[in-house]
Amino acid sequence: MPSQLSLVPPPATRRPAPPALVVVAHGSRDPRALSTVRALLDRVRALRPDVPVHLGHIELNAPLLPDTLAALGDAEAVLVPLLLSRGYHVKQDIPEMAAASRARTHLAAPLGPHPLLVDALQARLTEAGWGGTPHRTSAVVLAAAGSRDPDAKTDTGRTAHLLAARLGVPVIPAYASAATPTVETAVRTLLARGRRHIALASYFTAPGRFATECARKAPWIAAAPLGTHPSMADLVLHRYEEALAMATIGELASA
């Protein structure tokens, strides 16, 4: 006859908590940017309530990334840049801030380029009125912030290529600063090609000065920034999981 102790089920093993997800936003003096980023983080939390989600800014807004990392102590965290391409912030600022903290950090890739961004761009254009004109007279200017880093321009160009393939019309990337062509130049180029219905796709994560200035230069319709579109939350989590998978591969390779 089995003893009474043998009938007692073993205690349930508790899974370790997943690493924190730190969304790294640029920061903006426009209050709409901070409220938009916070709303996006709420979407991320709703999708993954098991993951601790935090916000850190590179500049201009609190909490700043070093303060967010300091509050985590030596916990494990994945830093997901809320940035759309490679550039100085991704290559220098964020890694340096991470290295100066006690947290055990993994750095994710920037959000772009990725097909999920194209989903969001297409949806924002549709909301603005895209889709009712013949393709032979339509085109899009993909307005981005701009960077002196050639990798950033390559990444934005890749997104423009993906969007053009999706929409079936020419898409020219243009920049608010630090790179060419400008929005005005891109518009003139498309007009010279006989494209009369030129929409502006706002390749910005949130409202701000650059997004507003670019929208004012649209000759026809201007889409809203990517903001809290569901694909943005999906992409943040995709970059989080991707970084964790790469970290696991690295640990196995070094074992």
C-alpha positions as CSV (number, residue, x, y, z in Angstrom):
1,M,0.0,0.0,0.0
2,P,1.5,3.4,-1.0
3,S,2.4,5.7,1.8
4,Q,0.3,8.8,2.3
5,L,3.3,11.0,1.4
6,S,3.6,9.4,-2.0
7,L,0.1,10.6,-2.9
8,V,1.0,14.3,-2.4
9,P,1.6,15.8,-5.9
10,P,5.0,17.5,-6.3
11,P,5.0,21.3,-6.0
12,A,4.4,23.1,-9.3
13,T,7.5,24.5,-10.8
14,R,7.3,28.2,-11.4
15,R,8.5,29.5,-14.7
16,P,11.0,32.3,-14.6
17,A,9.6,35.7,-15.5
18,P,10.4,36.7,-19.1
19,P,12.9,39.5,-19.6
20,A,11.6,43.0,-19.4
21,L,10.8,44.8,-22.7
22,V,12.2,48.3,-22.8
23,V,10.8,50.3,-25.6
24,V,13.3,53.1,-26.5
25,A,11.6,56.1,-28.0
26,H,13.5,59.2,-29.3
27,G,11.6,61.8,-27.4
28,S,9.8,64.9,-28.6
29,R,8.7,68.3,-27.5
30,D,5.3,67.6,-29.0
31,P,3.1,66.3,-26.2
32,R,1.2,64.2,-28.7
33,A,4.3,62.0,-29.2
34,L,4.5,60.9,-25.6
35,S,0.8,60.1,-25.4
36,T,1.0,58.1,-28.6
37,V,4.0,56.1,-27.4
38,R,2.3,55.4,-24.1
39,A,-0.9,54.2,-25.9
40,L,1.3,51.9,-28.1
41,L,2.9,50.4,-25.0
42,D,-0.6,49.7,-23.6
43,R,-1.3,47.8,-26.8
44,V,1.9,45.8,-26.3
45,R,1.0,45.0,-22.7
46,A,-2.5,43.8,-23.8
47,L,-0.9,41.4,-26.2
48,R,1.7,40.1,-23.7
49,P,0.5,40.7,-20.2
50,D,3.3,38.3,-18.9
51,V,6.0,40.6,-20.1
52,P,7.1,43.6,-18.0
53,V,7.0,46.6,-20.5
54,H,8.9,49.8,-19.8
55,L,9.6,53.1,-21.6
56,G,12.9,54.9,-21.9
57,H,13.7,58.0,-24.0
58,I,16.9,59.0,-25.7
59,E,16.2,62.6,-25.1
60,L,13.6,65.3,-24.4
61,N,11.1,63.3,-22.4
62,A,11.1,61.4,-19.1
63,P,11.8,58.7,-18.3
64,L,15.2,58.8,-20.0
65,L,16.6,55.5,-20.9
66,P,19.5,55.5,-18.3
67,D,16.9,56.1,-15.6
68,T,14.7,53.3,-16.8
69,L,17.6,50.9,-16.9
70,A,18.8,52.0,-13.4
71,A,15.4,51.2,-12.0
72,L,15.7,47.6,-13.4
73,G,18.9,47.0,-11.5
74,D,20.7,43.9,-12.8
75,A,17.5,42.4,-14.4
76,E,17.5,41.0,-17.9
77,A,16.0,43.3,-20.5
78,V,15.5,43.6,-24.2
79,L,15.8,47.1,-25.7
80,V,13.6,47.6,-28.7
81,P,14.2,50.9,-30.5
82,L,11.0,52.7,-31.5
83,L,13.0,53.8,-34.5
84,L,12.4,53.0,-38.2
85,S,16.0,52.5,-39.4
86,R,19.6,52.2,-38.5
87,G,21.5,55.3,-37.6
88,Y,23.5,57.0,-34.8
89,H,20.9,56.4,-32.1
90,V,20.7,52.7,-32.9
91,K,24.4,52.2,-33.4
92,Q,25.8,54.5,-30.7
93,D,23.4,56.1,-28.2
94,I,21.4,53.1,-27.2
95,P,24.3,50.7,-26.9
96,E,26.3,53.2,-24.9
97,M,23.5,53.7,-22.5
98,A,22.9,50.0,-22.2
99,A,26.6,49.3,-21.5
100,A,26.7,52.0,-18.7
101,S,23.9,50.2,-16.8
102,R,23.9,47.2,-14.5
103,A,21.0,45.6,-16.4
104,R,21.7,42.5,-18.5
105,T,20.6,43.9,-21.9
106,H,20.0,42.6,-25.3
107,L,19.6,45.1,-28.2
108,A,16.9,44.5,-30.7
109,A,16.9,45.7,-34.3
110,P,15.1,48.9,-35.2
111,L,11.5,48.4,-36.4
112,G,12.3,48.9,-40.1
113,P,12.3,47.8,-42.7
114,H,9.7,45.1,-42.2
115,P,6.4,44.1,-43.9
116,L,4.4,44.9,-40.8
117,L,5.4,48.5,-41.3
118,V,4.1,48.4,-44.8
119,D,0.8,47.1,-43.4
120,A,0.6,50.1,-41.1
121,L,1.6,52.5,-43.9
122,Q,-1.0,51.2,-46.3
123,A,-3.7,51.4,-43.6
124,R,-2.9,55.0,-42.8
125,L,-3.0,55.9,-46.5
126,T,-6.4,54.2,-46.9
127,E,-7.7,56.1,-43.9
128,A,-6.5,59.4,-45.6
129,G,-8.4,58.6,-48.8
130,W,-6.0,56.4,-50.8
131,G,-7.5,54.0,-53.3
132,G,-10.0,55.9,-55.3
133,T,-7.7,57.1,-58.1
134,P,-6.2,55.2,-61.1
135,H,-2.8,53.8,-60.5
136,R,-1.4,55.3,-63.7
137,T,-1.8,58.8,-62.2
138,S,-1.0,58.0,-58.5
139,A,2.2,57.9,-56.5
140,V,3.4,58.2,-52.9
141,V,6.1,60.2,-51.2
142,L,7.4,58.3,-48.1
143,A,8.3,61.1,-45.7
144,A,10.9,60.2,-43.1
145,A,13.0,62.1,-40.6
146,G,16.3,61.6,-42.3
147,S,19.8,60.8,-41.1
148,R,23.4,61.3,-42.3
149,D,24.0,57.5,-41.8
150,P,23.9,55.8,-45.2
151,D,22.4,52.7,-43.6
152,A,19.4,54.7,-42.5
153,K,18.8,55.8,-46.1
154,T,19.2,52.2,-47.3
155,D,16.6,51.0,-44.7
156,T,14.1,53.7,-45.7
157,G,14.6,53.0,-49.4
158,R,13.9,49.3,-48.7
159,T,10.6,50.3,-47.0
160,A,9.7,52.5,-50.0
161,H,10.4,49.5,-52.3
162,L,8.1,47.2,-50.2
163,L,5.4,49.8,-50.2
164,A,5.6,50.4,-53.9
165,A,5.3,46.6,-54.5
166,R,2.2,46.5,-52.2
167,L,0.5,49.5,-53.8
168,G,1.5,49.1,-57.4
169,V,2.6,52.7,-57.8
170,P,5.9,54.6,-57.6
171,V,7.1,55.4,-54.0
172,I,9.9,57.9,-53.5
173,P,11.5,58.2,-50.1
174,A,12.0,61.8,-48.9
175,Y,13.4,63.4,-45.8
176,A,12.7,66.2,-43.4
177,S,16.4,66.8,-42.6
178,A,19.9,65.5,-43.0
179,A,19.3,63.7,-46.2
180,T,17.9,64.2,-49.7
181,P,15.6,64.4,-51.5
182,T,13.3,66.7,-49.7
183,V,9.5,66.2,-49.9
184,E,9.3,69.1,-52.3
185,T,11.9,67.6,-54.6
186,A,10.2,64.2,-54.5
187,V,6.9,65.8,-55.4
188,R,8.4,67.7,-58.3
189,T,10.0,64.4,-59.6
190,L,6.7,62.6,-59.5
191,L,4.8,65.5,-61.2
192,A,7.3,65.4,-64.0
193,R,6.5,61.8,-64.5
194,G,2.8,62.6,-65.0
195,R,1.7,61.6,-61.5
196,R,-1.0,64.0,-60.5
197,H,-2.4,62.3,-57.4
198,I,0.6,62.3,-55.0
199,A,-0.1,61.0,-51.5
200,L,2.3,61.5,-48.5
201,A,2.9,58.4,-46.3
202,S,4.1,59.6,-42.9
203,Y,7.0,57.3,-41.9
204,F,7.1,58.5,-38.3
205,T,6.2,56.6,-35.2
206,A,4.3,59.4,-33.6
207,P,3.2,63.0,-34.3
208,G,5.8,65.7,-34.0
209,R,7.4,68.6,-35.7
210,F,8.9,66.7,-38.7
211,A,5.7,64.8,-39.3
212,T,3.6,68.0,-39.2
213,E,6.0,69.9,-41.5
214,C,6.0,67.1,-44.1
215,A,2.2,66.7,-44.0
216,R,1.9,70.4,-44.9
217,K,3.9,69.9,-48.1
218,A,1.6,67.1,-49.4
219,P,0.1,68.1,-52.7
220,W,-2.9,65.8,-52.2
221,I,-3.6,63.6,-49.2
222,A,-1.3,63.1,-46.2
223,A,-1.5,60.0,-44.0
224,A,-1.2,60.1,-40.2
225,P,1.9,58.8,-38.5
226,L,2.1,55.1,-37.8
227,G,1.2,55.6,-34.1
228,T,-0.8,52.9,-32.4
229,H,-1.7,50.8,-35.5
230,P,-2.0,47.2,-34.4
231,S,0.9,46.2,-36.6
232,M,3.2,48.5,-34.6
233,A,2.5,46.6,-31.4
234,D,3.0,43.3,-33.2
235,L,6.3,44.5,-34.6
236,V,7.6,45.6,-31.2
237,L,6.9,42.1,-29.8
238,H,8.4,40.5,-32.9
239,R,11.7,42.4,-32.4
240,Y,11.6,41.5,-28.7
241,E,11.3,37.8,-29.5
242,E,13.8,38.0,-32.3
243,A,16.4,39.5,-30.0
244,L,15.8,36.8,-27.3
245,A,16.2,34.1,-29.9
246,M,19.5,35.6,-31.1
247,A,20.7,35.8,-27.5
248,T,19.9,32.1,-26.9
249,I,21.7,31.2,-30.1
250,G,24.7,33.2,-28.9
251,E,24.7,31.5,-25.5
252,L,24.5,28.0,-27.1
253,A,27.4,28.8,-29.4
254,S,29.6,30.0,-26.6
255,A,28.8,27.0,-24.3
